[in-house]
Every structure is written in structure tokens, then in C-alpha cells.
Amino acid sequence: RPPRRSRNRKEVRAMERARERSGSRGSRASRASIGNIEEAAEEESLMRKRKVDEEQGNAEVLRMVAGGEITDQIKYGNIIQLQHVNTGLFLACHKGAAPKDPDCRRVSLKHGSHAAQFRVNPRFRAQSEGSPVFYTNSIKLESAKIDGMFLHTSPKVYTTITNANDPDLATVIRKDQVCEVNCS
């Protein structure tokens, strides 16, 4: 059996509440609920650690690219993340419906995650997977999380943006029109 780790106050309070609900101090049921609480706390701690590790990794790669240490060329089939310059957040595709075009999936800015990864695909069959992407090439960005979902702007135009300050509203200004960015 692994050694016991020390518990913080929040975990201790949660275990005490679980004991009170079960009505006994040493019953098998209360030990099981304490085990579930411990597992949930460990899982949450692991998720926080993964988030911090990914943010640190992203920052390190960005530093290396800016410093010229990484000069690798993007190739068709590579998985990339698109980072918003002003906020440092990443463009991510979600399973929920887009606000303006409910036939499409919602796209928003969020901290790095699997939902924020896109595969670079050629727009035309003249290029193949593994060949380098050049500045003038047309590409399609496919969600790495949800197969068959490609990033694009919606054909529906916002006439007015009622929630223009909403950070989750992924939009693009195109020819004096504001369009929603989404996946379909």
C-alpha cells in the first residue's frame, strides 16, 4: 500500500462531512466515501498539474521560436495550436453549437487543451501530407479533437454585436463585416 500523503484543510473538512452524513466514525461506508473524496482530490490536483505543465511547455516553445532556436517548417499533417497574441489564449473547438450559426460547432479562446489543437491539411490535392507548407499555400485546419470539423468563418454576418466584450465570442472582421469563427 502506498504511503499516505498529508491532507489540506479542505480535504479534511470534506472527509468530516462525509463521516457525519454516514452516521458513524469508522464504518466501511465512510471509509469508501473518504476514498472517493481522496481520489477526486487527487484527480483535480493532477488536472491542475497537467494544465500548468502544458502552459509551461507552450511558453517554452514560444520562447524558443521567438529566439530563433526553433526554425522547423510546418508540414501538412502537423498538429498546431493557434495562440491569440493579446490574451495568450488558444483557439479551441467545442462540441456545443455556435451562437450565430447553430449548425456549426462553437469556437472560443481558452487555455491550452486538446480542444485547442488543429491539424494542418492541404486545401487542394496537389500537396500531400508531410510536404512543407509555404506562405502562399491555402490550408484547411481540422480539429484534432473532433474529426471532420474544420475551422472557418460563418457565412452569417453579425449586423450588431450585442456582446462584443464577451471573450468567448470568436469573430473576425472581413470587409467591414463581422463574422463568427466556428467549426463544421
N, C-alpha and C positions, 0 to 999 in steps of 0.2 A: 504494500500500500504506500502511495507517495506521501511525503511529509506534509503536514498541514501548514497552510500559509496563514499569515496574520490577517485578520479581518478589519475593515474600516468600520466606522460608526454606522454608516448607512446599512451595511450588510448585517451588523449585529442587531440593529433595530428591526430590520425585515425578518430576521430569524425569530426574534422575540414575539413579533406579531403573529408569525406562523404558529409558534408554540401556544400562544393564547387562544388562537382560533381552534386548534386541535383539542384543547381542554386538558392536556396532560404534558408533563415536562419531559418525559423520556420515552414516549411511545414510539413505535415503529413508524406510524403515520407522520409524526412531527419530524422524525429524522429524515424521512423521504422528502417532505416538503422543504426542509433545510437543504437537502442535497440538490433539489431543483433550483432553489434560490442561488446556491453556490454556483451551479452550472450556468444559470442565466447571467450572474455577475461576471463569471469568467469569460463567457461568450461576448458580453458587452465590452469587457476590457480588451479582448482580442480584436474586436472590430475597431475599437479606438486606436489600438496599436497599428493595425493594418492601414488605417486612414493616415496616420502620422507617417508611417513608412513610405506610403505612396506619395504623399505630399513632399517628403524629403527627397525621394527619388526623382520626382518631377522637377524640383528646384535644382537638383544637381545636374540633370540632363540639360535644363535650360541654361544654367551657368556655363556648362561645357560648350554648348552651341554658340552662346554669345561670345565666349572666349576663343572660339576658333578651334577648340580641341576636337570637336566632332564635325566632320565635314562630309559625312556619308550622304549619299544621294538617296532620295525617296524613290522606291521602286514600286511598280504595280504589285499589289498583294500585301504590301506593308500595312501594319495597323498603326494608326497615328491618333493623337489627341489634339483637338483644336482649342487653344487657350485664348480667352478674351484678354486683351492687353491691359485694359483699365482696371479690371477687377481681379485678374489672376484665376478666374473660374474657368471651367471647361464646358464646352458644348456637349450636351447629353441627350440621347433619345429615350423617351419613356413609353410605357405601354398605354398610358391614358390618351384620350382624344385631345387634339389641338383645339385651342379656344376659338379660333376663327373658322377653321376648316375641320369639322368633326370627323370627316372621312379619313383623316391623317393622324399620325401619332404626334404627341406633344414633344417639343424640343425646348430645353431650358439650359441655363447656366448653373453649374453646381460644382462642388469639389470633385476631384478626380475619382472615378469609379469605373467599373466595367461598362457602364452605360455611356461613358464619355469616350469610348474608343470607336474609331471608324476605319474600315478597310478601304484602301485606295484601289479603285478599279478603273480600267480604261473606258472611256466613253465610246470609243469605236474599236472594232475588232483588229485594226491594223497594229495595235500594240498588244503585247502578251504579258502574262504575269512574270515578274522577275526583271523585266526591262525597265530602264530608268525613266522617271517622269521628268519632262522638260517644261520650262516656263510656259511655253505656248500650247502645251497639250491640254485637251479637255479631259476632265476626270469625273468619276462618279464616286461619292463617298457612301459606303454601305455600313450600317450599324453592325459592329462586331457582336453586340449582344442579341439583336433581333435580326435573324437572317431575312434577306429580301427587302429590308427597309432602307431606302436611300434618302439622303439629305437633299432638300430642295426648298425653294420658296413657293409659297402657295399662290395659285392664280387669283385668289380672292384678295382684294385690296382693302385696307382699312380706310374708311372715309374719315373717321375720327378715332383717336386712341383715347379711350376713357381712362385707362390705367397705364399711361405712358411711363410712370415711375416704377411700375412693377418689375423687379429684377428678373423674374421668371419669364417675362414676355420676350421671346426671341424674335426680333424683327430685323428687317433690312430695308434701307431706303434705296429705291430704284426708280430713277427718272421721276422724281417728285412724287413718288407713291411709296407708301409704307406697306410692306408685305410681311406676312408671317413666315418664319422658317419652321419647317416641320419635316417629318419622315413619312414616306408611304412606299 
